[in-house]
Amino acid sequence: MNSEKISPAGIAEFKFLRQAIVERNCTLWGSETRVDSTTNLLTHAHELHPMCREQLQCAYREALQLLTPRSTNATRKLPAASRYPAMHKFLRIDQSALMCPDMIKQLIQTSDTLEQYKQQLVISVENPLDALPSPVERRAMVRQLYTLKDRSGIKLAYNNYKLDTKPADLLIELKLYDYIKMPFPDTAIRLSLNTHSDLFNRLYDRMLELISVTRVSFIADQVEFSDSAMLAKHLPFNYFQGGYYSPAESL
């Protein structure tokens, strides 16, 4: 069977990356930590072998430890620029991991710890709801997301927003998400401006509509070049992330 061919040593190769998130004036506002794998574990996590899912859960638990502030004595020994970490700590996580009760408990515990240091935990959900195989699982996921918000000060971010993202995935009526992260490979937007098409205007209007209805804040993600940053500033983004502002660092 396939399950007998899985080698733990060949799967458990994770690395942890952190990248800054800045405000419109380029002031440091937050950071996002994500788990990266040399294998393809993060693409179809809900289909993984139980052994793989457990290894992924262990990786997320380690990522949460990396988010937890150091002790006061250890902090005093850090360089001045490192003593005051970003106040908003994002963790990018596959939604399948949120179905684990132990993971929910650890997220809440980490949020409580961060709150003592006046820091905010934000869960950046990796997959849309329609990636789940059935309505039953989608409803269960919504309940899990509400559990996080109701039992702690955790905030939620929708990751990988696009203009054609389904309103149902954003759960507009429920006002569940606090942030929307939008990748900003701006080729289509730039083409829209050059050809005088209405793509830029439609995106601008859609963002304003979501901000008005849900009070959500937009984050421009994957901003890699100065002209991309300049173009993103013409849209109602609140925050910015990408190699132009700060490359991702290994932890």
Sequence and secondary structure as in RCSB ss.txt:
>XXXX:A:sequence
MNSEKISPAGIAEFKFLRQAIVERNCTLWGSETRVDSTTNLLTHAHELHPMCREQLQCAYREALQLLTPRSTNAT
RKLPAASRYPAMHKFLRIDQSALMCPDMIKQLIQTSDTLEQYKQQLVISVENPLDALPSPVERRAMVRQLYTLKD
RSGIKLAYNNYKLDTKPADLLIELKLYDYIKMPFPDTAIRLSLNTHSDLFNRLYDRMLELISVTRVSFIADQVEF
SDSAMLAKHLPFNYFQGGYYSPAESL
>XXXX:A:secstr
 GGGG  HHHH  EEEEEEEEEETT  EEEEEEEEEESSSTTTSGGGS HHHHHHHHHHHHHHHHHHS   HHHH
HTS GGGSS  SEEEEEE GGGGG HHHHHHHHHHHHHHHHTT EEEEEE S GGGSSSHHHHHHHHHHHHHHHH
SSS EEEE S  TT  HHHHTGGGT  SEEEEE  THHHHHHHHHT SHHHHHHHHHHHHHHHH  EEEEE   S
HHHHHHHTTTT SEEESTTT   EE 
